[in-house]
Amino acid sequence: MRPLCSLVALFLLGSAALEAQEPEWKEFRSPADGFSVLLPGTPEIEEENVNGVPTRYFTVKFNQRGFNVTVSDAGQPIPPSAVDNLMNSSRDHMAAGFNGTVSDERPIKCGQHPGRRFLITGPDSWAAIQICVAGSRSYMLSAGSRRGPWPAEIVARFHNSFQLFPIAGSAASQAAPQELVWKGFRSPPDGFSVLFPGDPKLTEQKDDEGIIHRRFIVQLKGRQFSVHCADYGEPAQPFAEQLKNVGRDALVNYVKGKVSEERPAKCGLYPGWRIVITTPDTWFAYQYCVAGNRSYMALARSDGGPLPPEVVAHFHDSFKLFRPAPPK
């Protein structure tokens, strides 16, 4: 029987490590455990009973680094009064396993459920941990390394991608709206990747000023997810804020809405913003980025009210930029 703290060995050691080059991230779903997450590979799955609690480990080992999701099912709902003690105990076991110290600890929300994030630093190891508690289950996400800390954007990609959904057959699943099934999409000519809840349709046009507009759209009942890429044919970054303002104001005027939220949100190294526009009937949340010759708008639209924040975050956080492929 393996105690919780031996997760250190589980995802930092072993001969089943992946190649040194980081593979493409892809969504992994466990319907039996009610979660999805982005991982840089297909996880190894192990199961055991820890002190009478069924526990499952989902692990990707990667060049002396590792990503792990551990799910423990207590068999009955964990009372709110016990959540803090459970997270404290998990934190202390992990710190002991690393022979390390805890820092940067803060509460978070996993959708509507309580959670916590913290860092553990040991003599020769490092880990960024996220714990979530929902129903009878606790979920621990661990990004660990024996080669120094992971870049902050890698940890954020892993932690922010974690989503909870009702487990098939449960009472909650019968009452919940249909769950979105996300899949990775890449556009090498446009230099971006994103998660879409379906296969996008592409439209393309050139406007009177010679700007090429490409739109990738997934249309669902009452909801739409899209990425709009505009290629200006010359560097656009110096005019990023001006382009953002023009695009925002054009959308506000077109839908006769108002801006309810606007804040900076970098797209990797590139300037970006997240903006919410509302009308009496429709709700828009988009991430706007400018890189090289292009601007990008990753837009989530909903008729009749806002989308759940975790759905919007999942879509926006999955949007990544890379160097576009040269034209053929």
N, C-alpha and C positions, 0 to 999 in steps of 0.2 A: 504494500500500500504506500503510495507516494504522498507525502505531505505537500501542502500548497507551496512552500518555499522552494521545493525542488524544481519548480518551473524554470528556475535559473538554468539548471542543467538541461532541461527539456528543450529550450529554444535557443540556448547559446552554444551548446556543445553537440557533438555527434557527427557522424560521417556522412549524413544525408544532406549536407548543405548544397545550395544551388551554386551555379557558376558565379564568378566574381561580378560579371556585368549584371546590373539590375534588369530583370525582365519587365515586361509591361504589366501594369496593375490591372486586375480584373475583379469584377464583383463575385463574391462567394455568398451563397444563401444556404441557411440551414432551416428548412421549414419546421423540422421537429423541435428546434430550439428557439424559433421565432426571431431570428436576426439575419441581417445581411451586412457585409463589410467589404471594403476593397483590400485585396492582398496582392503582393507581387509574386504570385505563383499559386499552385494548387496545394492546399494544406494537407499535411498528414493528420489523421484523426485517431485519437486514442481515447479509450473509455476506462474508467475504473470507479470503484466505490471508495470514497474518502470519509471515514468516520460515519458510515451509514448514509452518505449523501452521494447520489449518482453524479459523476463529473465527467465532462467531455472536454478534450483539448484539441484545438485546431491550430496547427503550427506550420509556419513556413520558415525554414532555416536558410541563412543567406550570408555566406562569407563572414563567419564569426559574428553574425548579427541575426536577429530573429524577430518574427511577429507571431503573436499568439493570442487566441481568444479562448478563455476558459469559462465554461458554463457549468454552474452547480445548481441542482434542482432540489430544494428542501422538501418538496412534496406537498406543501401547503403554503398559502400566502404568507409572506414575511411581513409582520406587523410594522407600521411606520416607526413605532418606538424602538424597534430592534435594528433599523437600517443603519444608523450611525455606528452602533457597536459592531455590526457586521463589517462595515467598510474599514473601521479602525483595526479590527482583527486581521483583515486581509492585508492592509497596509503594513502592519507590524510583522506579519509572517514573511512578506516579500522583502522587507528591509533586512530581516534576519537572514534570509537566504542569500542576499547579496553582501551580507556583512557591511551594510551601507547606511547612509543617512537619508532622511526624507527632506525634500525642499519643494518650494513652489506648489504647495497644496491648496486647492481651491474647490468649492462646490460647483457643480454643473447640473444641467438638465439633459437627460437622454429622452428627447421628446417631452412627454409629460412625467417622466420618472426621475427619481433622485439619482445623482451620481457624483463622482469626485475625480479630479485629476491630480497627479503629483509625480514628482521625479524621485528616483533613488540613485544615489551615487555610491559605488563601492570602490575598493582599492584598485580593481582591474575590470570593472563593469559599470554599466549605466543602463537605466531603463526609464521610459515614460509610460505611466500607468493610467488607465481610465477604468473606473468601476461604475457599473450601473446596476440598479436593483429594480426588478419589475415582477410583480406577482410572486410566484414561488421561486424565481430564479435570480441568481446574481451572475453578472457578466464581467469578466476582467479582461481588458485589452492591454497587452504588454508589447512595447517596441523596445527591444533590448540590444545591447552591443558590448563587445569587448574591444572595440576599436574607437572608443570615444562616442560622444553624443551623435545621434542622428540629426541631420539638418531639421530645423523647426518645421519647414514646409512638408517634409516627409511624415513627421509625426502628426501634423495637422491633417494631412490627407488620410492617414489611417484612422485616427480618432474621429474626425468629422464625418467620415463615410459610414460609421456604424449606425445602423437603423434597427429599431425593434418593430415587429409586427405581430398581430395575433397568431397564435399557434393553431394550425389546422385542427378542426374538431373541437376547439375550446368554445365556451360561451361567447367570449369576446369576438372570435372570428366570425360567428354567425351574425353578430350585430354590426361588424365593421364594414365600411365600403370596400369595394374590390381593391386588393393590394396591387400597386404598380410593380411591374417586373422590369427592372432596369437592365440595360445591356450596353456594353461599351461601343462607342462609335468614334472613328478617326477619319479625318479628312487631310491626307498628306498635302494636297495642293494648297490648302488654306492654313495649314499649320496649327490645327487644334484637335483635341480629343475631348469627349464628354460622355456622360451617361444619359441615355434617352430611354423613356418607358415605351419603346417600340422602335420600328425601323423608320427613319425619317425620309420624307420626300424632298427632293431637291428642285428648286426653281432658280433660274439664272437670268439676269438681264443687265444691259448696259444703259446707263442713263444719258441724258443730253450732254453731260460734262465728261463723259468717257469713263465714269466710275463703274466698276463691275460689282454687282450685288449678287451674292449667292445666299439662298435661304434654305435651311434644313429644318423641316417641320414635322412634328408628330402631333396629330390631331386626335384627341380623345373626346368623349362625351363631356361637354362643358369645360374642358381643359385643353390647353395647348402648350407644348414645349418646343422651342425653336432656337436656332442659332442663326444670326444674320451676320455675314461677313462682307465687308465693303473694301475693295482694293482700289486705292487712289492712284496707284502707279508711281508714287513718289513718297518720300518719308512723311508720315502722318504724326509721329510722336510729338514733334514740337507744337502741334496744334491740338493735343489730346483734350485739354479742358474745353477749348472752343468747340471741338467736334461733339463732346459730351453734352454741352449746353444746347447746341443746335438740335441734336437728335432728341434730347429730352423735351425741349419746347415744341418740336414738331409733333411728337407723340401726344403731348398734353393737348395741343390744339386739335389734333385729328380726332381724338376720342372724347374731347370736351371734359377732361378730367383735371385732377390736381395732384401735385407731388405731396405725398404724405411722409416720405422718408428718403433721405439721400446721405450717403456717407462714402468716404474713400475706402476702397478695397482692392489692393494691388493684385494683379494677375502675375504671380511669380515676381519677376523683376520689372514688370511693366505697369504703367499707371492704369488705375481702374476705379470704378465706383459701383455701388449697389443702390438702386433707385426703386421706389415703389410709387406707382401712380394708381389712383382710384377714381372710379366713376360710380354713379348710383347702381349700375348693373354689372360692371366688370372690374377686375382687379389685375394689375400687372406688376410683376417683380422682375427686374432684370439686372444683370451684371454687364457693365460696359467696360471694354478694355481696348487699348490702342498699342499696337506693336508693329514696328517696321512701317510698311506701306499700308497696313490694314487696321480697320476697327472691327470689333466683335461685340455683338449683343446676344447674350444668352438669356432668353426671355421665357418666363413662366406666366401663363395667363389663365384666369379662372372666371367663369360666369357665376354671378350670384354670391360672391364672397371670397375671402382670401383662402389660399391653399395652406395646409398645415406648415408651420415654420420648418419642421424637419424635412419635409419634401422639397421645399425651396432650397434649403441649405444643401441637401444631398445633390440636387441638380447643379447649383452654382459651384459648390466646392469641388465637383468632379471636373469642371471645365479647366483644361490645361492647354498651354501654348507650347509649341515646339517649332523648330526651323522648317518653314514650308519646303516641300520638294520642288526642285527647279522645274520650270515648264518643259514639256517634251517637244 
